[in-house]
Amino acid sequence: MDEPRDSARQRLRDSIVDAARAQTVATGWDGVRMGGVASAAGVSRQTVYNEFGTKAGLAEALARREVDRFVSAVRAALREHGADVRAGAYAAIAHTLTEAAGNPLIKAILTSARGGSDELLPYLTTRSELVLAEASGALLEWASSHLPAADPARLAFAADTIVRLVVSHIVLPQAPPEQTARALADLALHLFLTSTTPTDRGR
């Protein structure tokens, strides 16, 4: 019975986040104002506050949606390669790095941060729990299904390590995405396969 209302509210929230995204791309997050977002979305300023509470709440919603998009694409890339661990890891990492390099929102975040303080950058770095949890979860779910003999704790560490490295190369790229993806895919293969070998608990 509440589905139409929930759907309408989700469309409202999406329109506000769309407006926030467009303004972030145009001016950087520091230049975004709740009133400006409201005008662009065709709603009142109070509506924006009612839905997101604060500008930080809007930032989190914007970051979450962007992360969800990336993670959905990662899941698709991993599924496409099935049990081929290296091929799946390479496809997922290469896609993420390439998309991030061409993503106008990511560019706006990084450009603003290099020019001073930007409140969105921490969602990729120091407050990156959202990124780490979602991306590591996708990678871990895929790896677990194809490496059933792996130690869960070591597999979780491997997934977390790869995601952290990918994020670091998004923030501070050192080479073309394909080159970085090849190196990280080799590392992912090593870490995942190592997680299937027994540990010497006597040492």
RAHU-V462618 format. One record per backbone hydrogen bond with DSSP energy under -0.5 kcal/mol. NH is the residue of the N-H (numbers start at 0). CO is the residue of the C=O. E is the energy in kcal/mol with one decimal. If there is no record, write none. Layout:
# RAHU-V462618
NH,CO,E
NH,CO,E
This chain:
# RAHU-V462618
5,1,-2.8
6,2,-2.9
7,3,-2.4
8,4,-2.3
9,5,-2.4
10,6,-2.2
11,7,-2.1
12,8,-2.8
13,9,-2.7
14,10,-2.3
15,11,-1.9
16,12,-2.6
17,13,-2.8
18,14,-1.9
19,15,-2.4
20,16,-2.7
21,17,-2.5
22,18,-2.2
23,19,-2.2
24,20,-2.5
25,21,-1.8
26,22,-2.9
27,23,-2.4
30,27,-1.5
31,28,-1.5
36,32,-2.4
37,33,-2.4
38,34,-2.3
39,35,-2.3
40,36,-2.1
41,37,-0.9
41,38,-0.6
42,37,-2.6
47,43,-1.4
48,44,-1.9
49,45,-2.8
50,46,-2.1
51,47,-2.3
52,48,-2.4
53,51,-2.3
57,53,-1.9
58,54,-2.4
59,55,-2.3
60,56,-2.0
61,57,-2.5
62,58,-2.7
63,59,-2.9
64,60,-2.2
65,61,-1.9
66,62,-2.7
67,63,-2.8
68,64,-2.0
69,65,-2.1
70,66,-3.1
71,67,-2.3
72,68,-1.8
73,69,-2.2
74,70,-2.6
75,71,-1.9
76,72,-2.2
77,73,-2.5
78,74,-2.5
79,75,-1.8
80,76,-0.7
80,77,-1.0
81,78,-1.2
83,80,-2.3
84,82,-1.5
87,83,-2.8
88,84,-2.6
89,85,-3.0
90,86,-2.5
91,87,-2.4
92,88,-2.6
93,89,-3.1
94,90,-2.2
95,91,-2.1
96,92,-2.7
97,93,-2.5
98,94,-2.8
99,95,-2.5
100,96,-2.0
101,97,-1.3
102,98,-0.6
102,99,-0.7
103,101,-0.6
106,102,-2.4
107,103,-2.1
108,104,-2.4
109,105,-2.6
110,106,-2.9
111,107,-2.3
112,108,-2.2
113,109,-2.1
114,110,-1.0
115,112,-1.1
120,117,-0.6
121,117,-0.5
122,119,-1.7
123,120,-2.5
124,120,-1.1
126,121,-3.1
127,124,-1.4
129,126,-0.6
131,127,-2.9
132,128,-3.0
133,129,-2.3
134,130,-2.5
135,131,-2.2
136,132,-1.8
137,133,-1.9
138,134,-2.3
139,135,-3.0
140,136,-2.4
141,137,-1.8
142,138,-2.7
143,139,-2.8
144,140,-1.4
145,141,-1.1
146,142,-1.8
149,146,-2.0
150,194,-2.9
154,150,-2.7
155,151,-2.5
156,152,-2.0
157,153,-2.3
158,154,-2.5
159,155,-2.4
160,156,-2.5
161,157,-2.3
162,158,-2.3
163,159,-2.4
164,160,-2.1
165,161,-2.4
166,162,-2.6
167,163,-2.1
168,164,-1.8
169,165,-1.5
170,166,-2.3
171,167,-2.6
179,175,-2.2
180,176,-2.8
181,177,-2.0
182,178,-1.9
183,179,-2.7
184,180,-2.4
185,181,-2.0
186,182,-1.9
187,183,-2.7
188,184,-2.5
189,185,-2.1
190,186,-2.8
191,187,-2.9
192,188,-2.5
193,189,-2.4
194,190,-1.4
195,192,-1.5
196,193,-1.5
200,198,-1.2
202,199,-1.4
